[in-house]
Amino acid sequence: MKKRIMIFMLTLAIGASIIGCGASSDNTASETAISSTQEPSTEPTSEPSSIEGIWGSNSISGENDNFPATYYVQFTDSTIDYGHMTNSGKFEVDFSNKISAIIEVSPGVFCVQAKTDDGRPYTYQTNEDDHSIMDYYSTWDKNEYDSNYSASDSISK
């Protein structure tokens, strides 16, 4: 519990210093094409270095049976799927947003850009210090990350 709170606080503190994923508010084909996705590094690391798997919303109370994540997230090649876990532990999709770009900024640090159904751009980016956290920004423009960071919308494994 203390570790999760420390990670949460650290995430808030370093939010301003996280590197951008190279996208700006200009939407050119090379920045938004899914074909620009780079293959993840195959070199072994001590921390997870992919966006595969099921992520959960961050909770100050911790992830356990009494305080489950509010929602769960799974990344595919073309969508970000949001959903919940069934009583049997299966991930069930509630809705999806189309991914515009997936970029590996550096080994283990991924930037995923998508748009909501009403067209608002947002970014999930792997936290540089803890690859089990993806920080959320309600913009694609890395110059606007400071004012568009949302700890409550960030996710973790």
C-alpha positions in Angstrom: 0.0 0.0 0.0 2.8 2.5 0.9 4.7 1.6 -2.2 1.6 2.3 -4.4 1.1 5.7 -2.7 4.8 6.5 -3.1 4.6 5.6 -6.8 1.4 7.7 -7.2 3.1 10.7 -5.5 6.3 10.2 -7.5 4.2 10.1 -10.7 2.6 13.4 -9.8 6.0 15.0 -9.0 7.7 13.9 -12.2 4.7 14.5 -14.5 6.2 17.7 -15.7 9.5 16.1 -16.7 8.2 13.2 -18.7 9.5 13.2 -22.3 7.0 13.7 -25.0 6.4 11.2 -27.8 7.3 13.5 -30.6 3.8 14.4 -31.7 2.5 17.9 -31.9 -0.9 19.4 -32.4 -0.3 19.2 -36.2 -1.7 16.0 -37.5 0.6 14.7 -40.3 0.3 11.3 -41.8 3.6 10.2 -40.4 2.6 11.1 -36.8 -0.8 9.5 -36.8 -0.4 6.5 -39.0 -0.6 3.2 -37.1 2.0 1.9 -39.6 4.5 4.2 -37.9 4.4 1.8 -34.9 7.9 0.6 -34.1 8.6 -2.9 -32.8 9.4 -3.1 -29.1 13.0 -3.8 -28.2 13.8 -7.5 -27.7 16.6 -6.9 -25.2 15.8 -8.2 -21.8 15.0 -5.6 -19.1 14.2 -6.0 -15.4 10.9 -4.1 -15.8 8.0 -4.7 -18.2 8.6 -3.1 -21.5 5.4 -3.4 -23.4 1.8 -2.2 -23.3 0.4 -5.7 -23.5 -1.8 -7.1 -20.8 -4.6 -5.6 -18.8 -4.1 -2.3 -17.0 -6.3 -0.9 -14.2 -7.2 2.6 -13.1 -5.1 4.0 -10.3 -6.6 3.9 -6.8 -5.1 5.5 -3.7 -6.6 2.7 -1.7 -4.7 0.0 -3.7 -5.8 -2.8 -5.9 -7.4 -5.7 -4.0 -10.7 -7.5 -3.6 -12.1 -4.7 -1.4 -11.0 -1.8 -3.6 -10.8 -3.0 -7.2 -9.9 -0.7 -10.0 -12.7 1.6 -11.3 -12.1 0.5 -14.9 -9.7 -1.7 -16.8 -7.8 -0.9 -20.1 -6.4 -3.2 -22.8 -4.4 -2.0 -25.8 -4.8 -3.8 -29.2 -3.0 -2.9 -32.4 -5.8 -0.5 -33.4 -7.9 0.3 -30.3 -7.8 1.1 -26.6 -10.5 -1.1 -25.0 -12.1 0.0 -21.7 -14.0 -2.4 -19.6 -14.5 -4.3 -16.4 -13.7 -7.6 -15.0 -16.5 -10.2 -14.7 -16.9 -12.3 -11.5 -15.0 -15.1 -13.2 -12.0 -12.7 -13.8 -12.5 -12.2 -17.5 -12.0 -8.8 -19.1 -15.2 -7.6 -20.8 -15.0 -4.6 -23.1 -17.5 -1.8 -22.5 -16.3 0.6 -25.2 -13.2 1.3 -27.4 -11.3 4.3 -28.8 -9.4 4.1 -32.1 -5.6 4.4 -31.7 -4.0 7.0 -34.0 -0.3 6.2 -33.2 1.8 3.9 -31.1 5.4 5.0 -30.7 8.2 3.5 -28.7 9.9 6.7 -27.4 12.8 4.8 -25.8 13.3 1.2 -24.6 10.2 0.4 -22.5 8.6 3.8 -22.9 5.6 3.8 -25.1 3.4 6.7 -26.3 -0.2 5.8 -27.4 -2.3 8.5 -29.0 -6.0 8.1 -29.5 -9.2 10.1 -29.8 -12.5 9.8 -27.9 -15.8 9.2 -29.7 -16.3 13.0 -29.8 -12.9 13.6 -31.3 -10.9 14.8 -28.3 -7.2 13.7 -28.5 -5.4 12.1 -25.6 -2.2 10.3 -24.8 -1.1 7.4 -22.6 2.6 7.3 -22.1 4.7 4.9 -20.1 6.2 6.4 -17.0 10.0 6.6 -17.5 10.8 5.6 -13.9 8.1 2.9 -13.5 7.1 1.0 -16.6 4.1 -0.4 -14.8 2.4 3.0 -15.0 1.0 4.8 -18.0 0.5 8.5 -17.5 -2.6 10.2 -19.1 -2.6 13.5 -20.9 -5.6 15.1 -22.5 -3.6 16.2 -25.5 -1.2 14.9 -28.2 1.0 18.0 -27.9 3.9 17.2 -25.6 4.4 21.0 -25.0 0.9 20.9 -23.3 1.6 17.9 -21.1 2.2 19.9 -18.0 -1.3 21.5 -18.0 -3.1 18.4 -19.3 -1.8 15.6 -17.0 -4.4 13.6 -15.1 -3.3 11.3 -12.3 -6.9 10.0 -11.8 -7.0 8.9 -15.5 -3.5 7.3 -15.4 -3.4 3.5 -15.3 -1.1 0.8 -13.9 -0.4 -2.9 -14.2 
